[in-house]
Amino acid sequence: MTRKQHFFAFSLVLLFLLHCTNTVVAQPAAAPAPGPPGPTNVTKVLEKAGQFTLFIRLLKATSVADQIDHQLNDTNNGMTLFAPTDNAFSSLSSGTLNSLNDQEKVALIQFHVIPTYVSLSQFQTVSNPLRTNAGDSSRFEYPLNVTTFGNSVNISSGITNTSVSGTVYTDGQLAVYQVDKVLLPWDLFGAKPPAPAPAPEKPKKKKADAVADGPDGKADDSSAMSLMTNIKNAVVFAHAIAAVIFLL
């Protein structure tokens, strides 16, 4: 083999090695393994579903959305949310929401939240009343009652009666159900009991000398005159007895 042939063979080997090196370097790095899924964001779930604009606005304004997200992260009990549609809010009487102060608005939105995950099938076996996130949970000041008929789930607040009209989202940790009426709690919108009647005044004691008074509040004149006559007669009689004794 001549020198030219050796040089040509060496050049081919060198080109082959350079090609292999470039091929290895050009390969992309392997994608990182996907991490655990992040916490569910309740407002994003509702935004994706649509027709819950007013409810989302109230969730954010009252900070209940943040409370739900924190509870989903901090506990394993899950959450259940009854989401009224925009039409549900539009059907409220004029001024219903404006009549509430900020604290009452928080209670109204929390009244739509159950602090445990409840699937549709589990509604058939839950115990009434259902505890909500509103009010003093130890006394169930804001309870909901649920009844089921087949696959239908009916909800009663004492004022509002409605049914679950669809499942918006469920993942075993968060359940969001659509309702077509705003759930109005009795504690905020129920009839208030009448104010207690004032206690009757105690009768005033009569004066001691009022016993001798007549019906018109004046002293009985005839009784007084009779008393004076008796006194005069007694004096005359006493004088007569004294005179008889003196003559003896």
Order of alpha helices (4+ residues) and beta strands (2+ residues): alpha-alpha-alpha-alpha-beta-alpha-alpha-beta-beta-beta-beta-beta-alpha-alpha
